[in-house]
Amino acid sequence: MTERQSGTGAGAARGGAEATRTRPIYTPAADIYDTEDALVLVVELPGIRADELDVRLDKRVLTIAGHGSAARYEGYSLAVCEYKPGDYERTFNLPDMIDDEAIEAVMKDGLLRLTLPKAKAGPARTISVKVG
């Protein structure tokens, strides 16, 4: 996972734009597997529950966003904290071959698994040409 630059000062955000967030923004690590029927996208999102996650598809751009916080366990005191609270964001441009109506997402053990089915190709057909 990589951390993008964040802050509140002038020019602190990417591209010199003014930052509006006070929490760090992380780019989660991801693996993409290509199978015969689908692309499978696995994204690391430690500390994020499924109900805190926003997965959107808009014009072939898949956006994954969520807010992670350090877990607190009753009866324990934190000795080392490597999972930092912050916002997680990642975008992917999907190829045209993906059937966007059949995408499935499952969150388990800090990993988001998205199955992106490939669209089935229809049979070849002849297109008649009319005289204009």
SVG drawing of the C-alpha trace seen along z (x, -y; Angstrom):
<svg xmlns="http://www.w3.org/2000/svg" viewBox="-31 -28 36 48">
<polyline fill="none" stroke="black" stroke-width="0.4" points="0.0,0.0 1.4,-3.4 0.5,-6.7 -0.3,-9.7 0.7,-13.1 -1.9,-14.8 -2.1,-17.7 -3.8,-21.1 -1.2,-23.6 -1.1,-25.4 0.1,-23.1 0.1,-20.1 -2.1,-17.9 -1.4,-16.4 -1.1,-18.8 -0.7,-21.8 -4.4,-21.8 -5.4,-22.8 -6.0,-19.7 -9.3,-19.4 -8.7,-16.3 -6.9,-16.0 -6.4,-12.2 -3.8,-10.5 -4.9,-9.0 -3.7,-5.5 -3.5,-3.7 -4.2,-0.1 -2.2,2.7 -4.1,4.8 -3.6,8.0 -5.5,8.7 -6.0,12.2 -7.1,13.1 -9.2,16.2 -11.1,17.6 -14.4,16.1 -13.4,13.1 -10.9,10.7 -10.5,11.1 -9.4,8.0 -8.1,8.5 -7.5,5.3 -6.0,4.9 -8.2,2.8 -7.0,3.4 -9.4,2.2 -12.3,1.5 -15.6,3.2 -17.9,3.9 -20.4,1.4 -17.7,-1.3 -16.7,-0.6 -17.9,-2.4 -17.5,-0.6 -18.8,-2.5 -18.6,-2.0 -19.1,-5.1 -18.4,-5.1 -16.0,-2.1 -14.1,-3.7 -14.2,-1.5 -13.6,-3.4 -13.0,-1.8 -13.1,-4.1 -13.3,-3.5 -12.2,-4.9 -10.0,-2.7 -9.5,-3.1 -7.2,-1.3 -9.0,1.6 -9.5,1.5 -9.8,4.7 -11.2,4.7 -8.8,5.8 -5.7,5.1 -3.5,2.1 -1.9,1.2 1.8,1.9 2.6,1.4 0.3,-0.2 1.2,0.4 -2.3,0.0 -2.8,-3.8 -6.2,-5.3 -7.0,-7.1 -8.9,-7.1 -8.2,-4.3 -8.9,-5.1 -8.1,-3.3 -9.5,-3.6 -9.3,-1.2 -10.2,-1.8 -12.1,1.3 -11.9,2.8 -14.9,2.9 -15.0,6.7 -16.3,6.6 -20.0,7.3 -20.6,4.4 -24.1,5.7 -22.6,8.9 -19.8,7.6 -19.7,9.2 -17.8,8.0 -16.9,9.9 -15.1,8.5 -13.3,10.9 -10.3,10.6 -9.3,7.2 -9.4,8.2 -11.9,7.0 -12.4,9.5 -14.2,8.3 -15.1,10.7 -15.5,8.9 -17.1,11.3 -16.1,11.0 -19.0,10.3 -20.0,13.3 -19.5,12.8 -22.5,13.3 -22.5,15.4 -21.2,13.9 -23.8,12.3 -24.0,10.7 -25.1,7.1 -27.0,6.1 -26.0,2.9 -28.7,0.7 -28.4,-1.7 -28.6,-5.3"/>
</svg>
